[in-house]
Amino acid sequence: MIENATPSYRMNYNYVEALKCRREITHPMYQNYEGARKLAIMILNEAGQNVFDDAKDLSLSLLIDIAWLWEEFVAEKLLKEYKYKHSLFSRKEGSLEWAAGEHWYPDFIEEKGNKDENKGLSIFDAKYKPWNWEKTGDIHQLISYLFISGGDKCGVIYPFGEDEDKNKDKELKQKILYPFNSFYKKEKPIFYRLPLHIPSSKTNVDYSEYCKDMNEKICKWKQHFSEVILKVVH
């Protein structure tokens, strides 16, 4: 079909050998993609590294927004049962107006207290990569959100693999911010690290077992969130 529609199509078998997709998928979380991997190899046996020589030919591709997927995961699996505004669904509701007609859009804004006063907000950002205190850009962004909203808690929600450096996971989980005393009169605002531990890939582990392990990690995260952010002790 490709050959008939695009005369400039040519085959190049060298590309197949350079791909790592020849490795069988063993990670429990991605085993459903094994069929797609095998199909991709079959297609690549008839395709090339440069499928179209003529730049005028139209080539379609698929882009997966991992940042968006992680934000959706956080919204559905971690914060759904809590009271918050998710800017992905309603940019008007989840926005902070920092000047006339100018808005910022945090990922998650959890209402605390009287809505009319717009005070006591907790603001969270979802980051799909491991996070640490060296990410000063993220810190500046969240502090700015607190300054505009008058909130007293902010944090970053991010994944942390069990097989990653354990010393990094032991870093300080929260830091008290030095605010303007005239602005924050109730209590000092706090910046939180809220990692979700992702189960490591284990050989010959059933996918249902992996899901069970993942659900346990999610429950532990929620318990920590309730105790630290909501001050609810189970």
Steps between C-alpha positions, in 0.01 A plus 500: 500500500784739591686412180192566286415831667854640518734429205795637698475215753809281529596208723793499742555185704793645695267704718344190657833376634568834672180494704475381857143392441628150419519445876199327647295716737518345847387786724160401649356847448570497125440135406186594309726680252689180407261433212552853372878453520485185288276674249744793486785264409290348223425847363862613528609196300324669208580860592814708528680748718395768255166385366449792265780650291275780378444759776168593340344168594282501810612281788287464812631419847366456852621713792423394857500779758645325806468814712128514423459126574669538838282799585191295413628212714548735795151645448325162479701277732640734765291817538157407368345447843629833631353843438704674233481680168672340203599758242511239223119478500414861586769760440262771620434334838857388562672827418670764713466859381833669574417823308200644319409245234816295562477147640720214619377141484627266774437129445296455819349747745345352813250729671533538876275736688264763364487511121411870496812598689717290266731428794658188640553331165729203445655495154669202336688440177541160336848422365546174312874475570683445832520832685744656748571833667732602217200567274497869587274594210220282637555641849480860377183417308318348798610775738357749252171307504489523880580870497211575263247266663591556864535125536701332774598166342646402166678196365622287213350156428740280306590131443791336677619154396584243765824420317619863502754654735364444852700795635301738279177368645628579850539870420295745704133451412395857582639847556351796683502805275623836628201722415432868520376536858251764395349263244479173694359578843357156592776248451809455291442338160656160431635345179455120480659223297230237437658205316298198393714189520471299177553121538814375330484259208535139611559202276215250464255709702136483399346829388223467761767478772663814367163680508446383858842633598426827321168542682677448832743780413209726410327428832819579691535827309142599585554420866812715507315779317215491751731506800739768375288728279151452641620431856271197523640208703354158421 
